[in-house]
Amino acid sequence: MQTCDSTDNLKSLLYQYLWHALWIPRPTLSRRRAAYENPIPAEPDSQAYVPVSHDTTLARMSGILKGKVALITGAGAGIGAATARRFAAEGAVLWLNDLDPTALDAIRDETGGRGLAGDMSDSAFATHWVDEAAGQHGRVDVLYNNVGVSRIGLIGELSDDDWRSQQRLNLDTVFFATRAALKHMVRRRSGSIVSISSGAGIGGQYRLGGYAAAKAGVISLMETVATEYGRLGIRANSLTPGPTATEPLLDYLKGRPGGIEAHTADLNLARLSAVEEVAAAVAWLASDEASNVSGICLQCNIRSGSRRPT
Ligand SMILES: NC(=O)c1ccc[n+]([C@@H]2O[C@H](COP(=O)([O-])OP(=O)(O)OC[C@H]3O[C@@H](n4cnc5c(N)ncnc54)[C@H](O)[C@@H]3O)[C@@H](O)[C@H]2O)c1
């Protein structure tokens, strides 16, 4: 009995010694235990909503588009303008477009690019715009289809014109420029086409049915171009950004119940994307860094799987 007591005492002393040697403040331990038991915070952490800033200074770039003749539609604002800046920083020779001539002038001046203002949903203009690029620069290496516009409305309430305008602005624009670019790319057996879709293009989106259907079409169109033209050295891919911090979207979300947080809480990264982040994904897909990638839809911070329980 005596032996047993002294062994117990010894064990107790040893535990006490170890506890002090490995002393961890109790609040830290309880926080760790809580994080283990419930790794997803019930309430969004406000830190998570700080937009990520991207350093797009020339020094940071690796020149993955050096010397490539790159065409961008709708480059006057938002993601298109951010992509023009990124492409320029990566060494691309830019041929730009926007419906708004003033916005086009501004981004041309900023990036040293050239191009024409006009409506990409006009088949004749889109073809002329691409042919001019090839005429001026001798070739078309990259086409980035960026134009897109969303209109809100339940499916049962969309007019014929609402529906057609969504298909025209989001899908026809991509088809017209892609068809024109393929002609020049096939001649050189080389080219990369990137088209922007949207999280709405996968799984639909409440009150954005016309937009969602057109954006699903963009994914399918790029997959088909990839299968038809891959053997001729041409790659085609799409990407689906989630809500991205452009001025019009920020204004819209501020006026909605719950604001930005309500619309980002169940995205994979639980925050808005920055335009520079989307531009970085486009630049990679456009470049030879992705030379073995064709027919994919790159999902960028959308909601995968079902909604999280609240
Ligand atoms: N902002 C987002 O949250 C988000 C998310 C997913 C996908 N997208 C897609 O990204 C693309 C760019 O979106 P954004 O938010 O940067 O838009 P934006 O409205 O900020 O910029 C679009 C630009 O395209 C131009 N444009 C519009 N119609 C045109 C036409 N017919 N011909 C030529 N130019 C035209 C506009 O003048 C504008 O400069 C769109 O295709 C959009 O559907 C945006």
PDBQT file of the ligand as one rigid body, heavy atoms in Angstrom, charges set to zero:
ROOT
HETATM    1  N1  LIG A 401     -18.551  42.427 -60.970  1.00  0.00    +0.000 N 
HETATM    2  C1  LIG A 401     -18.919  41.209 -60.631  1.00  0.00    +0.000 C 
HETATM    3  O1  LIG A 401     -19.285  40.940 -59.491  1.00  0.00    +0.000 OA
HETATM    4  C2  LIG A 401     -18.875  40.089 -61.650  1.00  0.00    +0.000 A 
HETATM    5  C3  LIG A 401     -18.975  38.763 -61.184  1.00  0.00    +0.000 A 
HETATM    6  C4  LIG A 401     -18.933  37.731 -62.128  1.00  0.00    +0.000 A 
HETATM    7  C5  LIG A 401     -18.788  38.011 -63.475  1.00  0.00    +0.000 A 
HETATM    8  N2  LIG A 401     -18.691  39.309 -63.885  1.00  0.00    +0.000 N 
HETATM    9  C6  LIG A 401     -18.535  39.547 -65.315  1.00  0.00    +0.000 C 
HETATM   10  O2  LIG A 401     -17.334  40.258 -65.530  1.00  0.00    +0.000 OA
HETATM   11  C7  LIG A 401     -17.455  41.081 -66.680  1.00  0.00    +0.000 C 
HETATM   12  C8  LIG A 401     -17.052  42.505 -66.335  1.00  0.00    +0.000 C 
HETATM   13  O3  LIG A 401     -17.911  42.923 -65.293  1.00  0.00    +0.000 OA
HETATM   14  P1  LIG A 401     -17.690  44.286 -64.486  1.00  0.00    +0.000 P 
HETATM   15  O4  LIG A 401     -18.415  44.134 -63.217  1.00  0.00    +0.000 OA
HETATM   16  O5  LIG A 401     -16.251  44.659 -64.496  1.00  0.00    +0.000 OA
HETATM   17  O6  LIG A 401     -18.545  45.280 -65.414  1.00  0.00    +0.000 OA
HETATM   18  P2  LIG A 401     -18.498  46.878 -65.566  1.00  0.00    +0.000 P 
HETATM   19  O7  LIG A 401     -19.902  47.279 -65.814  1.00  0.00    +0.000 OA
HETATM   20  O8  LIG A 401     -17.756  47.505 -64.420  1.00  0.00    +0.000 OA
HETATM   21  O9  LIG A 401     -17.631  47.077 -66.900  1.00  0.00    +0.000 OA
HETATM   22  C9  LIG A 401     -18.091  46.572 -68.131  1.00  0.00    +0.000 C 
HETATM   23  C10 LIG A 401     -17.498  47.403 -69.260  1.00  0.00    +0.000 C 
HETATM   24  O10 LIG A 401     -18.024  46.855 -70.489  1.00  0.00    +0.000 OA
HETATM   25  C11 LIG A 401     -18.485  47.926 -71.307  1.00  0.00    +0.000 C 
HETATM   26  N3  LIG A 401     -19.567  47.426 -72.172  1.00  0.00    +0.000 N 
HETATM   27  C12 LIG A 401     -20.828  47.139 -71.818  1.00  0.00    +0.000 A 
HETATM   28  N4  LIG A 401     -21.517  46.698 -72.877  1.00  0.00    +0.000 NA
HETATM   29  C13 LIG A 401     -20.682  46.733 -73.933  1.00  0.00    +0.000 A 
HETATM   30  C14 LIG A 401     -20.810  46.398 -75.299  1.00  0.00    +0.000 A 
HETATM   31  N5  LIG A 401     -21.959  45.961 -75.814  1.00  0.00    +0.000 N 
HETATM   32  N6  LIG A 401     -19.718  46.531 -76.113  1.00  0.00    +0.000 NA
HETATM   33  C15 LIG A 401     -18.549  47.007 -75.613  1.00  0.00    +0.000 A 
HETATM   34  N7  LIG A 401     -18.369  47.335 -74.306  1.00  0.00    +0.000 NA
HETATM   35  C16 LIG A 401     -19.416  47.197 -73.482  1.00  0.00    +0.000 A 
HETATM   36  C17 LIG A 401     -18.959  48.987 -70.335  1.00  0.00    +0.000 C 
HETATM   37  O11 LIG A 401     -18.956  50.286 -70.940  1.00  0.00    +0.000 OA
HETATM   38  C18 LIG A 401     -17.930  48.873 -69.205  1.00  0.00    +0.000 C 
HETATM   39  O12 LIG A 401     -16.818  49.710 -69.408  1.00  0.00    +0.000 OA
HETATM   40  C19 LIG A 401     -18.907  40.926 -67.149  1.00  0.00    +0.000 C 
HETATM   41  O13 LIG A 401     -18.977  39.975 -68.170  1.00  0.00    +0.000 OA
HETATM   42  C20 LIG A 401     -19.623  40.418 -65.911  1.00  0.00    +0.000 C 
HETATM   43  O14 LIG A 401     -20.781  39.682 -66.244  1.00  0.00    +0.000 OA
HETATM   44  C21 LIG A 401     -18.722  40.360 -63.002  1.00  0.00    +0.000 A 
ENDROOT
TORSDOF 0
